[in-house]
Amino acid sequence: MESFNKQPSEKFKIEIDFSNLITSPETISSIDVKAYLFSTDVTSTVIDTSSYTGTSIYVTVKSGTDGLTYKITVKATTSTGNIFEYDVNMIVKDE
């Protein structure tokens, strides 16, 4: 599983690219983005916004507690009904 680091006060956009799974003319038609700390849903705490275009999903992450790792789960439903899921760890470090 991929991961990225952020500081608690940072807020920025990450891109999840599904182009290796989705081929034209298929595109993303809906998304579901969640964030978890252990098994607790903390989406409203660390996800600011999410959007999609073509074969990419964009997630703006925010906040987080120093020393904790959050799992961000992104599900993409495509125009042909396929569903793809991708997980990434967000490691919060106050450096």
N, C-alpha and C positions, 0 to 999 in steps of 0.2 A: 504494500500500500504506500502510495506517495505521501509526502508530508511537506509542510512549510512552517516557517517560524513567523511569529508576529509579537510585538510588544502589546501590553494591555491597552494602551491609549491609541494604538494605530487603528485606522479604518481604511481598507483598500479593497479593490476588486480582483478576484481571481477568475481565470477562465478554465472551464472543463471542456476539452475539445473531443467530440465524438466522431470526427471525420474518418477515423480508421474503422468505424463500425457502420456509419450511415453513408450511403452512396446516392448520388443524384439520380432521380429527382426527389428522393425521400428527404424529408426535413423533420426537425423537431416540431411537434405540434402542441405539446404541453410538458410542464416540468413539475417536479415535487422536490423541494430542497428542505432537508432537516439537519439539525445539529444535535449531537448527543454528548453528554458527559456521563461516562459509564453507561447506564441504560436509561438515564433521565433525558427527556426531550428539553433542550435549552435553546431551541431555534430562535425565540424572540430575544434572547440575551446576546447571541453572537452573530446572527444573520441580520443584516440591515435590509438588503434588497436582493432580488434575483430576477434574471431575465434571460431570454434566449434569442438567437438569430441563426438561421441556417442550421449548422451542425454544432454550434457552441452554446454553452450555458455560462452565464456570468453571475457570480455570487459576490456581493459586497459583505465582507466580514468586519466585525467590530468587537470591541471590548475583550472579555476573557480574563481569567484569573491567573496570575503569575504562577508558573509551575504545573499547570494543568494541560492535558491534551484532550482536545475535542475531536470527535469524529463527525465529519460533514458527509452526508449521504445525498447524492444527486440522482434522481430518476428522470429519464427522458422517455417520453412516449412519442413515437414518430407518426408521420402522416400515413404510414402503411400499417400501423398498429403494433409495431415492434416496441418493446420496452427494454431499455438499457439502464444499468445502474453503475455508479462509480462512487467510491469512497476515498476520502482524503483526510489525513490527520492534520489538525491545526495545533501546533505546539506554541503555547504562550510563555514567553520568557521576557522578563524585564531586565534588559541589558544596558 
